[in-house]
Amino acid sequence: MGQAVKKKSISENSDERDIILIGKIYKSFEALEETLGKLQLEEPLFITYMAKKSFADTVFSQIKHHKEKTRFQRFIN
């Protein structure tokens, strides 16, 4: 039982780090967009917007996949 608690704790710490990292990346996109907007650089601004959107889509896709995998594992166990 101790190993299960330890695994869960490690997993939660990893999840927290992932969430913090995702937040920092997203804030970086926001800052870059703001800077490019102030410089009136339309093409790089559009590319940054598309990159931010793609990043968000990928993150949410991974979350959905993880939730489905977790549900499936619970069903098996």
Secondary structure, DSSP 8 states (H G I E B T S, - for coil): -HHHHHHHHHHHHHHHHHHHHHHHHHHHHHHHHHHHHHTT-HHHHHHHHHHHHHHHHHHHHHHHHHHHHHHHHHHH-
